[in-house]
């Protein structure tokens, strides 16, 4: 699953332009990345993380794969 800093300056989920990183599509992986504060470090940005990032990933996983988000 791709995360990127969007034009608004916040981290967005899905294929977007800009500085990005990939995260495994697993709720435990997202949880660990959030706990370790790894996402801003990987993005080399202090961009705001959505409060519901983990919930978004879980929701996307429940819906099934979408190439636009991976």
C-alpha positions in Angstrom: 0.0 0.0 0.0 1.5 3.4 -1.0 1.5 6.4 1.3 2.6 9.8 -0.1 2.6 13.4 1.0 -0.2 15.1 -0.9 -0.5 18.6 -2.2 -2.3 19.5 1.0 0.8 18.6 3.0 -0.9 15.6 4.7 -0.1 11.9 4.2 -2.5 10.3 1.8 -3.2 6.6 1.0 -3.0 5.4 -2.5 -1.1 6.2 -5.7 -0.4 9.8 -5.5 2.4 12.0 -6.9 5.1 13.3 -4.6 7.4 11.7 -2.1 6.1 8.3 -1.1 6.8 5.0 0.6 5.2 1.6 0.6 3.7 -0.1 3.6 2.6 -3.7 3.8 -1.2 -4.0 3.7 -1.5 -5.5 7.1 -3.1 -3.8 10.1 -0.3 -5.1 12.4 2.3 -3.6 10.0 0.5 -0.2 10.1 0.2 -0.3 13.8 3.9 -1.0 14.3 4.9 1.7 11.8 2.7 4.2 13.7 4.1 3.2 17.1 7.7 3.5 15.8 6.9 6.8 14.0 8.4 5.3 10.9 6.1 6.8 8.3 7.3 10.4 8.7 10.9 9.2 8.8 10.4 7.2 5.6 8.7 10.1 3.9 11.4 12.5 5.1 8.6 14.8 6.1 6.8 16.0 9.2 3.5 15.9 7.3 0.4 15.3 9.3 -0.7 11.6 9.5 -4.4 11.0 9.3 -5.8 10.0 12.7 -7.7 7.2 11.0 -4.8 5.8 9.0 -5.0 2.4 10.6 -8.8 2.3 10.1 -8.4 3.3 6.4 -6.0 0.4 5.8 -8.2 -2.1 7.5 -11.2 -0.8 5.5 -9.3 -1.1 2.2 -8.2 -4.6 3.1 -11.8 -5.6 3.8 -12.9 -4.2 0.4 -10.3 -6.2 -1.4 -7.4 -5.2 -3.6 -7.6 -2.0 -5.6 -4.7 -1.3 -7.9 -5.2 2.5 -7.4 -4.3 2.2 -3.8 -1.4 -0.2 -3.9 
